[in-house]
Amino acid sequence: MVTFRLPSIAAPNAKCVCIVGEFNDWNMRANPMKKQKNGDYSITLELAPGRQYQYRYLIDESKWENDWRADKYVRSPLGNCDNSVVIT
């Protein structure tokens, strides 16, 4: 299980935040995150161990945000910087 967190400062007035990545075929609605009492957004996903997964956060279906605590960053074919987390 891996818990992803987006701090409230990254999406202060967001109505919806989703995590989008290789683990859900980049489906923009598959994994909505839950807003916590402190304003952060989080979600826990079960991911296969021993792999790297690229992902990003989508805020209100219009703004992309990187994970500020990603294990590393890799270039997207679209030219933007995607995130990658290593699962062990």
C-alpha positions as CSV (number, residue, x, y, z in Angstrom):
1,M,0.0,0.0,0.0
2,V,1.2,3.5,-0.9
3,T,-0.2,6.7,0.4
4,F,0.0,9.8,-1.8
5,R,-0.5,13.3,-0.3
6,L,-0.9,16.6,-2.0
7,P,-0.5,19.5,0.5
8,S,-3.3,22.1,0.9
9,I,-1.0,24.9,-0.4
10,A,-0.9,23.2,-3.8
11,A,-4.7,23.2,-4.1
12,P,-6.1,25.7,-1.7
13,N,-9.5,26.2,-3.3
14,A,-9.8,22.9,-5.1
15,K,-13.2,21.2,-5.4
16,C,-11.7,17.9,-6.6
17,V,-8.2,16.4,-6.8
18,C,-7.5,13.1,-8.5
19,I,-4.3,11.1,-8.8
20,V,-3.7,10.0,-12.4
21,G,-1.0,7.7,-13.6
22,E,0.2,4.5,-15.1
23,F,-1.4,2.4,-12.4
24,N,-4.9,3.6,-13.6
25,D,-4.1,4.0,-17.3
26,W,-4.1,7.8,-16.9
27,N,-7.8,7.8,-16.2
28,M,-8.6,11.3,-14.9
29,R,-11.6,10.2,-12.7
30,A,-10.5,6.7,-11.5
31,N,-8.9,7.8,-8.2
32,P,-10.4,10.9,-6.5
33,M,-8.4,11.9,-3.4
34,K,-10.0,12.6,0.0
35,K,-9.7,16.0,1.5
36,Q,-8.3,15.8,5.1
37,K,-9.1,18.0,8.0
38,N,-5.9,20.0,7.6
39,G,-6.8,20.7,3.9
40,D,-4.3,18.2,2.4
41,Y,-5.6,15.6,-0.1
42,S,-4.6,11.9,0.3
43,I,-5.3,8.5,-1.1
44,T,-3.9,5.0,-0.4
45,L,-3.5,2.7,-3.3
46,E,-2.4,-1.0,-3.6
47,L,0.4,-1.1,-6.2
48,A,2.6,-4.0,-7.3
49,P,6.0,-3.9,-5.6
50,G,9.3,-3.6,-7.4
51,R,8.1,-1.1,-10.1
52,Q,8.2,2.6,-10.9
53,Y,4.9,4.3,-11.6
54,Q,4.6,7.7,-13.3
55,Y,1.8,9.9,-12.1
56,R,0.6,13.4,-11.5
57,Y,-2.2,15.2,-9.6
58,L,-5.1,16.7,-11.4
59,I,-6.8,19.6,-9.7
60,D,-10.4,20.5,-10.7
61,E,-10.0,18.7,-14.0
62,S,-7.8,21.5,-15.4
63,K,-4.5,22.0,-13.5
64,W,-1.7,19.4,-13.3
65,E,0.5,19.4,-10.3
66,N,3.7,17.3,-9.6
67,D,4.2,15.5,-6.3
68,W,6.7,17.7,-4.4
69,R,8.0,14.6,-2.6
70,A,8.4,12.3,-5.6
71,D,11.2,9.8,-5.5
72,K,12.3,11.2,-8.9
73,Y,11.0,13.0,-12.0
74,V,11.1,11.7,-15.6
75,R,10.3,13.5,-18.8
76,S,6.8,13.0,-20.3
77,P,6.5,12.3,-24.0
78,L,4.3,15.5,-23.9
79,G,7.2,17.6,-22.8
80,N,6.0,18.1,-19.2
81,C,7.7,16.7,-16.2
82,D,5.9,13.7,-14.8
83,N,6.5,12.2,-11.4
84,S,7.7,8.7,-10.6
85,V,7.5,6.9,-7.3
86,V,9.5,3.7,-6.7
87,I,7.6,1.0,-5.0
88,T,9.7,-1.6,-3.1
